[in-house]
Amino acid sequence: MSSKEKYLKEIFAISSEITNCGESSDLFYKRGYLYFLSDEQEKAKEDYRQAVKLGLDFTEFPYYSFSPSNEMRREFLLPEKILVFLILIIVGVALFFQISGFVLRLKGLI
């Protein structure tokens, strides 16, 4: 069984669950992710939007880019953005002290 067939089987199961149990943001998110993995981008977008409408907290789940040129890239989550920002601050402060120390040494030599 190919991976696409596996995804389609899981999509069918989740679709049945949505029909039987009612609409749930978790179910739409899961089905949208399976659509995403099976290269059905438009259906994935629709399910992701429906999940958000039903109350999905998209800050806690990975957001998958639906760009055809970048299909499997995951956007940065908030903690990753904060970590990158802190690293940039640390590097900036270190560079400032390196440059200021160099300038002070030059002034002492003049």
N, C-alpha and C positions, 0 to 999 in steps of 0.2 A: 504494500500500500504506500503510495507516494505521500509526501508531506501535505500537498494540496488536498488530496482526498481525505487525509486525516483531519485537516482544518475544516473541510466542508462537513464532515461527519459531526464534529464538535459544534459547528455553527448551527446545524440542524437541531442538535440536542438543546442548545441554548435558546433557539427560536421557539421550540416547543415549550420550554420552561417559561419563556416570556408570555406565550399564549395561555398557558395553564395557570401560572401563578400571578400574573399581572406584571405591570411595568416596574422595573427596578433599575436604578442607576448602575449597580454592580453588573447586572446581566448585560445591559447595553454596552457597558465598557468592555466586558470580556468578549462579547461578540464582535464589537468594533475592532478590538485588538486582533482577533482571529481573521477578520476581513483584511486588516492591515497586513498580516503575515501572508495571506493568500493573494496579495497584490490586487485586491478589490478596493482601491482607495476611496472611491465615491461612497460606497456603502460603509466603509470604516468612518468616514467623516460624519455621515448621517447618524450613525450609532453613537459616536463620541459626543456630538452636539446634543442628542437626546439624553444621554447620560448626564451631561452638565445641566440640562433643563430639569431633570429629575432630582437634582441635588448632589451630583458628584462633586466632591471637593478636589478640583483639579490640581491644587497645590500639593496634594499628597500622592498623586499618581503620576507616573511618567507621561509626558505628552509626546506623541509620536508625530513627527513632521510628515505631512502628506504630499510633500513636493516630489514629483516624479524623479528629479535629478538626485534626490537625497533621501530615498525611501526609508532606509533603515537607521537614519540618524535620530538620536533622541536629544531633545532639547535639554539644556541645563536645568536642573531643579534648583530651587531657592538655596538650599544648603551649599550646593556646589558653587553657586554664584557668590555667596558670602565668603567661602573659602578662597576663591580666586581673588576676590577683592582684598582680603586680608594679606594674602601672599604679595600682591602688588604693593600694598602699603609697606610691608616689611622690606621688600626690595628697594622701594623708594627711600625709606629712612636710612637703610644701609648705604645706598649711593650718596645720599646727602652727607653722611658723616665721613665717608671716604673722600669726597671732593673737598669738604670744608677742612679736613685734616691736611690734605695736600696743599690747599691755598695757605693755610696757616704756616706750614713748613716753608713755603716759598717766601712768605713775608718775613720770616725769621732769617732767611738767607740774604735778603736784599740789604 
